[in-house]
Amino acid sequence: RNIDGKAWTKVNPNCGSTSFVVPDLINGQEYFFRVRAENRFGVGPPAETIQRTTARDPIHPPDPPIKLRIGLVTKNTVSLTWKPPKNDGGAPVTHYNVECLRWDRTGEVKESWKQCNRRDVEETKFTVEDLVEGGEYEFRVKAVNIAGPSRPSATVGPLVVKDQTCPPSIELKEFMEVEEGTDVKIVAKIKGVPFPTLTWLKAPPKKPDDKSPVVYDQHVNKIVDENTCTLLIQQSRRNDTGLYTITAENNLGTASKEMRLNVLGRPGPPVGPIKFESILADKMTISWLPPLDDGGSKITNYVIEKKEANRKTWVTVTNEPKECIFTVPKLMEGHEYVFRIMAQNKYGIGEPLDSEPETARNLFTVPGPPDKPTVSSITRDSMTVNWEEPEHDGGSPITGYWLERKETTGKRWTRVNRDPIKPMTLGVSYKVTGLIEGSEYQFRVSAINAAGVGPPSMPSDPALARDPIAPPGPPIPKVTDWTKSSVDLEWTPPVKDGGSRVTGYIVEFREEGKEEWERVEIRGTKFVVTGLKEGCFYKFRVRAVNAAGIGEPGEVTDIIEMKDRIVAPDINLDASVRDRIVVHAGGVIRIIAYVSGKPPPTVTWSRDEQALPEEAKIEETAISSSLVIRNCKRSHQGLYTLLAKNDGGERKKTIIVDVLDVPGPVGMPLLTENLTNDSCKLSWFTPEDDGGSPITNYIIEKRESDHRAWTPVTYTVTRQNATVQGLIQGKAYFFRIAAENIIGMGPFTETTKEILIRDPITVPDRPEDLEVKAVTKNSVTLTWNPPKYNGGSDITMYVLESRLIGKDKFHKVTKEKMLD
């Protein structure tokens, strides 16, 4: 049972020995146990444990402490530090014992380890006191738990006890950033013997050289420990931001370290005063400057509030502005308002900046009339109206213009633009479209500002809607051909027609060395100038004419000499021909070639370097030569050549002509072979002419010898042999075969003789049982039996032969057919 309970719990059902392991106990719980003996007569009285027993794992002394180090040494003290043991033996370390051993170099005093601490050392550091100055000591530490002390740690020393001196040194972070309202601990680790005097200084962030001593109070305090100095700032504020310097000084020197502390918080108030950029009856535009202190974080937005001057409640206007200007809407005319602005960053909203009271009212009037507008860039359906700003804007900037128009024959003004036309710095222009050609228009303009629409300007001068007309631009002429007395000219119309349709052209030419141009008026864009002098040089130019007059000339750049032009022949095949044509037999072979050259070349056609077929016809025009063969045949295919010659040279063009036709007859011989009593085999050769296209099939037909009608054989054949089945035994047949290609079926080739359908026939076996039945002086009577196998056909006759004894050769005895 546990110590708090009264009921006993049976642990085991039976136990035959005098020891037992009790399971399922609760760790840390204290228990009492009892044991009772049992025999066949029953259970005896119990024997109980006197002391309580705690259920826990076995406990051992801990491992020795580790990393024993010597710290500050004076003439009679030594400071020690160490780390706890890695293994506490199963129970917490309760305290430590520090021991020292004094060395005696003379050997007069017996050396032994002595405990230095009078009380238990619960921390991992200890200062050994009352040491003899100049003595030489060695130190060690033991850890203790409820199981006892550990083995001693590794020793440090030997060490001569005397005052140690060293100049001061400081370890300090260079930068710290905290949020406003948190406690700040600036911890500096200090070294130096004797322990140095410590001083904290503070300088503003932007004036690092302007240092002053830190004033200690309830907000800022200094805490000095054994080897540290902590500057504690409680509930940090934004103005605690600065450059902090700690100075350590003893008789051996001075050391100092700086640390920059940045306390992040809400921004300060914006910089005033709040300016009223514009004041209207229903809105005001206010502006301000960013706060000098952004709280250490970027300003995200500004919060603007308003209240009427005679009230105390502030109303939020917006928290969206990111710039330092905002227009407050929905004000009531004649009411006096006060505004306040607060900057906001991610840490919150800063202190407000209040404005002076201001009344919502209009400080201006409508603008005056603009000057009389002018009209430019007139076309048949549009005009551009131009005007300047009015001299008086009414005290408020011009925000737009209304433009109106009317026909001179009407009285009603119509607004041109749906939305106000935006003002421009160097005058305003607006293109009016949708006008009616031939109508006369006037325009007027009214300016708009915050107060409304001002009076209209004076009407513009009347303007007629029509396209402006000017003479056309120059055409672009070129010389396409010439002879000894004429020149062929062509030109493209001018790019610009001057706003009026081009009605004609003037062709001008003059002889080199003369000043006067000769003129010819025409309507088209081609002209042949004739009557020119052979051997002379001429210049040419062309002008376009429209309703506005004669335009600038377009000149031919080259000077042309009047002589016959020699141009080598050139042959261009029609697009339907190219370099190869394919024609079906019975169709038309037509090769059209366009031949050019100066002088006109002579044209010669040939096929395979020989004369053309008799069926070929040559058709010629001024610019072409055509070869035509109607109802063409396979024999008309070949390599056709066109040769053009003149004084400038010669040119040849070759065209491959393929004529596709049905195949020719199959090759002979056409063989038939009897296979069975209902089939036969046909064999043949491919046609000599496949018609220009591969053979795709052979068509086989049959007829009985006593019939005239041919019957198709239902068989698709691609090779040069076939087996015809389904024949009637004993019937004689004729067969015919035609080849087929993509064009069609060729002529049939027939078998020359009929074939009888029957089983295959061989010679019969020998007759059986030849015997002599009777003999006379000049005759012998013989008998025999038919052969066992007749060879597949009825016996038609027997042949009887004899030989004289002593002779080798048999002689035929019977002359007629013998069937017995």
RABELLIN-V478567 format. One record per residue. N is the residue number from 0. NEAR is the number of other ideal C-beta (glycine too) atoms within 12 Angstrom. Layout:
N,NEAR ; N,NEAR
//
This chain:
0,23 ; 1,20 ; 2,17 ; 3,12 ; 4,12 ; 5,9 ; 6,9 ; 7,16 ; 8,16 ; 9,18 ; 10,19 ; 11,18 ; 12,8 ; 13,11 ; 14,16 ; 15,10 ; 16,9 ; 17,8 ; 18,9 ; 19,15 ; 20,11 ; 21,22 ; 22,9 ; 23,12 ; 24,20 ; 25,14 ; 26,12 ; 27,14 ; 28,19 ; 29,20 ; 30,27 ; 31,25 ; 32,27 ; 33,20 ; 34,23 ; 35,18 ; 36,17 ; 37,17 ; 38,8 ; 39,6 ; 40,7 ; 41,9 ; 42,14 ; 43,12 ; 44,11 ; 45,16 ; 46,13 ; 47,16 ; 48,16 ; 49,9 ; 50,11 ; 51,16 ; 52,19 ; 53,20 ; 54,19 ; 55,17 ; 56,14 ; 57,12 ; 58,19 ; 59,20 ; 60,25 ; 61,33 ; 62,26 ; 63,31 ; 64,41 ; 65,24 ; 66,19 ; 67,35 ; 68,24 ; 69,30 ; 70,25 ; 71,28 ; 72,29 ; 73,23 ; 74,21 ; 75,18 ; 76,28 ; 77,40 ; 78,31 ; 79,40 ; 80,29 ; 81,34 ; 82,22 ; 83,30 ; 84,32 ; 85,16 ; 86,22 ; 87,24 ; 88,27 ; 89,19 ; 90,24 ; 91,18 ; 92,36 ; 93,24 ; 94,26 ; 95,38 ; 96,35 ; 97,42 ; 98,31 ; 99,38 ; 100,28 ; 101,30 ; 102,25 ; 103,17 ; 104,13 ; 105,10 ; 106,8 ; 107,7 ; 108,14 ; 109,12 ; 110,19 ; 111,13 ; 112,22 ; 113,21 ; 114,25 ; 115,30 ; 116,26 ; 117,13 ; 118,13 ; 119,19 ; 120,28 ; 121,17 ; 122,22 ; 123,25 ; 124,28 ; 125,35 ; 126,24 ; 127,40 ; 128,19 ; 129,20 ; 130,31 ; 131,21 ; 132,17 ; 133,16 ; 134,28 ; 135,24 ; 136,36 ; 137,34 ; 138,43 ; 139,34 ; 140,46 ; 141,36 ; 142,41 ; 143,32 ; 144,26 ; 145,21 ; 146,23 ; 147,18 ; 148,30 ; 149,32 ; 150,22 ; 151,31 ; 152,33 ; 153,20 ; 154,25 ; 155,30 ; 156,27 ; 157,20 ; 158,31 ; 159,22 ; 160,31 ; 161,20 ; 162,18 ; 163,23 ; 164,20 ; 165,21 ; 166,20 ; 167,32 ; 168,24 ; 169,34 ; 170,19 ; 171,30 ; 172,22 ; 173,18 ; 174,16 ; 175,28 ; 176,21 ; 177,27 ; 178,26 ; 179,31 ; 180,19 ; 181,21 ; 182,21 ; 183,32 ; 184,25 ; 185,39 ; 186,25 ; 187,38 ; 188,23 ; 189,35 ; 190,28 ; 191,29 ; 192,27 ; 193,22 ; 194,26 ; 195,30 ; 196,21 ; 197,35 ; 198,29 ; 199,38 ; 200,26 ; 201,31 ; 202,23 ; 203,20 ; 204,21 ; 205,13 ; 206,12 ; 207,17 ; 208,12 ; 209,14 ; 210,21 ; 211,17 ; 212,18 ; 213,29 ; 214,15 ; 215,18 ; 216,11 ; 217,10 ; 218,18 ; 219,29 ; 220,21 ; 221,27 ; 222,20 ; 223,23 ; 224,17 ; 225,18 ; 226,26 ; 227,24 ; 228,36 ; 229,26 ; 230,39 ; 231,27 ; 232,36 ; 233,19 ; 234,19 ; 235,30 ; 236,26 ; 237,33 ; 238,20 ; 239,36 ; 240,33 ; 241,34 ; 242,31 ; 243,44 ; 244,33 ; 245,39 ; 246,28 ; 247,35 ; 248,22 ; 249,22 ; 250,15 ; 251,19 ; 252,21 ; 253,21 ; 254,29 ; 255,25 ; 256,30 ; 257,27 ; 258,31 ; 259,27 ; 260,38 ; 261,27 ; 262,32 ; 263,29 ; 264,34 ; 265,31 ; 266,36 ; 267,28 ; 268,29 ; 269,39 ; 270,22 ; 271,24 ; 272,19 ; 273,35 ; 274,24 ; 275,29 ; 276,20 ; 277,29 ; 278,28 ; 279,31 ; 280,23 ; 281,22 ; 282,26 ; 283,40 ; 284,29 ; 285,40 ; 286,28 ; 287,32 ; 288,22 ; 289,29 ; 290,32 ; 291,19 ; 292,31 ; 293,28 ; 294,34 ; 295,31 ; 296,25 ; 297,17 ; 298,33 ; 299,23 ; 300,24 ; 301,39 ; 302,34 ; 303,41 ; 304,28 ; 305,36 ; 306,25 ; 307,22 ; 308,19 ; 309,11 ; 310,14 ; 311,9 ; 312,11 ; 313,20 ; 314,20 ; 315,20 ; 316,28 ; 317,23 ; 318,18 ; 319,14 ; 320,27 ; 321,18 ; 322,19 ; 323,25 ; 324,23 ; 325,33 ; 326,24 ; 327,36 ; 328,18 ; 329,18 ; 330,31 ; 331,19 ; 332,17 ; 333,15 ; 334,22 ; 335,23 ; 336,37 ; 337,32 ; 338,42 ; 339,33 ; 340,45 ; 341,35 ; 342,40 ; 343,34 ; 344,30 ; 345,20 ; 346,26 ; 347,22 ; 348,29 ; 349,34 ; 350,25 ; 351,30 ; 352,33 ; 353,26 ; 354,30 ; 355,19 ; 356,21 ; 357,31 ; 358,22 ; 359,29 ; 360,23 ; 361,24 ; 362,20 ; 363,23 ; 364,20 ; 365,25 ; 366,34 ; 367,25 ; 368,28 ; 369,38 ; 370,22 ; 371,21 ; 372,39 ; 373,27 ; 374,33 ; 375,22 ; 376,20 ; 377,30 ; 378,23 ; 379,20 ; 380,19 ; 381,26 ; 382,39 ; 383,25 ; 384,40 ; 385,29 ; 386,36 ; 387,25 ; 388,29 ; 389,32 ; 390,15 ; 391,20 ; 392,24 ; 393,27 ; 394,20 ; 395,25 ; 396,22 ; 397,37 ; 398,27 ; 399,27 ; 400,40 ; 401,35 ; 402,40 ; 403,27 ; 404,37 ; 405,25 ; 406,22 ; 407,18 ; 408,13 ; 409,14 ; 410,10 ; 411,11 ; 412,21 ; 413,20 ; 414,22 ; 415,31 ; 416,24 ; 417,9 ; 418,14 ; 419,23 ; 420,31 ; 421,16 ; 422,26 ; 423,16 ; 424,9 ; 425,10 ; 426,21 ; 427,31 ; 428,25 ; 429,33 ; 430,23 ; 431,35 ; 432,18 ; 433,17 ; 434,30 ; 435,20 ; 436,17 ; 437,14 ; 438,23 ; 439,25 ; 440,37 ; 441,36 ; 442,44 ; 443,32 ; 444,48 ; 445,33 ; 446,41 ; 447,32 ; 448,31 ; 449,31 ; 450,26 ; 451,23 ; 452,27 ; 453,33 ; 454,21 ; 455,32 ; 456,33 ; 457,19 ; 458,30 ; 459,32 ; 460,20 ; 461,19 ; 462,30 ; 463,22 ; 464,28 ; 465,22 ; 466,24 ; 467,22 ; 468,20 ; 469,20 ; 470,26 ; 471,33 ; 472,25 ; 473,28 ; 474,39 ; 475,23 ; 476,36 ; 477,24 ; 478,32 ; 479,22 ; 480,20 ; 481,33 ; 482,24 ; 483,22 ; 484,20 ; 485,26 ; 486,37 ; 487,24 ; 488,38 ; 489,26 ; 490,31 ; 491,19 ; 492,29 ; 493,31 ; 494,16 ; 495,21 ; 496,25 ; 497,27 ; 498,22 ; 499,23 ; 500,17 ; 501,34 ; 502,23 ; 503,26 ; 504,36 ; 505,34 ; 506,40 ; 507,28 ; 508,38 ; 509,26 ; 510,23 ; 511,19 ; 512,12 ; 513,14 ; 514,9 ; 515,11 ; 516,20 ; 517,21 ; 518,22 ; 519,24 ; 520,18 ; 521,25 ; 522,16 ; 523,18 ; 524,23 ; 525,22 ; 526,29 ; 527,23 ; 528,36 ; 529,20 ; 530,18 ; 531,29 ; 532,23 ; 533,16 ; 534,15 ; 535,23 ; 536,22 ; 537,36 ; 538,32 ; 539,41 ; 540,34 ; 541,44 ; 542,34 ; 543,41 ; 544,30 ; 545,26 ; 546,22 ; 547,22 ; 548,19 ; 549,28 ; 550,33 ; 551,23 ; 552,30 ; 553,30 ; 554,25 ; 555,30 ; 556,13 ; 557,16 ; 558,21 ; 559,34 ; 560,22 ; 561,26 ; 562,20 ; 563,20 ; 564,26 ; 565,18 ; 566,23 ; 567,20 ; 568,31 ; 569,24 ; 570,34 ; 571,21 ; 572,28 ; 573,23 ; 574,10 ; 575,17 ; 576,28 ; 577,18 ; 578,19 ; 579,18 ; 580,31 ; 581,24 ; 582,32 ; 583,26 ; 584,31 ; 585,19 ; 586,24 ; 587,25 ; 588,40 ; 589,27 ; 590,42 ; 591,29 ; 592,40 ; 593,27 ; 594,37 ; 595,27 ; 596,28 ; 597,23 ; 598,19 ; 599,25 ; 600,31 ; 601,19 ; 602,33 ; 603,27 ; 604,38 ; 605,23 ; 606,29 ; 607,19 ; 608,15 ; 609,13 ; 610,14 ; 611,25 ; 612,27 ; 613,11 ; 614,19 ; 615,29 ; 616,21 ; 617,24 ; 618,19 ; 619,23 ; 620,15 ; 621,9 ; 622,19 ; 623,26 ; 624,35 ; 625,29 ; 626,38 ; 627,26 ; 628,33 ; 629,19 ; 630,19 ; 631,33 ; 632,27 ; 633,31 ; 634,21 ; 635,35 ; 636,30 ; 637,32 ; 638,23 ; 639,43 ; 640,28 ; 641,39 ; 642,24 ; 643,32 ; 644,21 ; 645,24 ; 646,17 ; 647,20 ; 648,18 ; 649,22 ; 650,28 ; 651,24 ; 652,32 ; 653,25 ; 654,34 ; 655,24 ; 656,37 ; 657,26 ; 658,33 ; 659,29 ; 660,33 ; 661,32 ; 662,36 ; 663,28 ; 664,26 ; 665,40 ; 666,23 ; 667,18 ; 668,16 ; 669,31 ; 670,24 ; 671,33 ; 672,20 ; 673,29 ; 674,23 ; 675,19 ; 676,21 ; 677,19 ; 678,27 ; 679,37 ; 680,25 ; 681,38 ; 682,27 ; 683,31 ; 684,22 ; 685,27 ; 686,33 ; 687,17 ; 688,27 ; 689,25 ; 690,33 ; 691,30 ; 692,26 ; 693,17 ; 694,34 ; 695,21 ; 696,25 ; 697,38 ; 698,33 ; 699,42 ; 700,28 ; 701,37 ; 702,25 ; 703,22 ; 704,19 ; 705,12 ; 706,15 ; 707,9 ; 708,11 ; 709,20 ; 710,20 ; 711,22 ; 712,27 ; 713,14 ; 714,23 ; 715,14 ; 716,28 ; 717,17 ; 718,21 ; 719,22 ; 720,24 ; 721,32 ; 722,23 ; 723,35 ; 724,20 ; 725,20 ; 726,30 ; 727,21 ; 728,20 ; 729,17 ; 730,23 ; 731,24 ; 732,36 ; 733,32 ; 734,42 ; 735,31 ; 736,45 ; 737,32 ; 738,40 ; 739,29 ; 740,30 ; 741,20 ; 742,28 ; 743,22 ; 744,28 ; 745,33 ; 746,21 ; 747,29 ; 748,31 ; 749,25 ; 750,30 ; 751,14 ; 752,15 ; 753,21 ; 754,29 ; 755,23 ; 756,30 ; 757,24 ; 758,20 ; 759,18 ; 760,17 ; 761,12 ; 762,14 ; 763,21 ; 764,15 ; 765,18 ; 766,24 ; 767,14 ; 768,14 ; 769,18 ; 770,14 ; 771,14 ; 772,13 ; 773,11 ; 774,11 ; 775,9 ; 776,6 ; 777,6 ; 778,12 ; 779,16 ; 780,14 ; 781,22 ; 782,17 ; 783,20 ; 784,16 ; 785,20 ; 786,20 ; 787,13 ; 788,16 ; 789,19 ; 790,19 ; 791,18 ; 792,19 ; 793,14 ; 794,25 ; 795,14 ; 796,16 ; 797,25 ; 798,22 ; 799,23 ; 800,16 ; 801,18 ; 802,13 ; 803,9 ; 804,6 ; 805,6 ; 806,10 ; 807,8 ; 808,10 ; 809,12 ; 810,14 ; 811,15 ; 812,16 ; 813,16 ; 814,10 ; 815,12 ; 816,12 ; 817,18 ; 818,12 ; 819,16
//
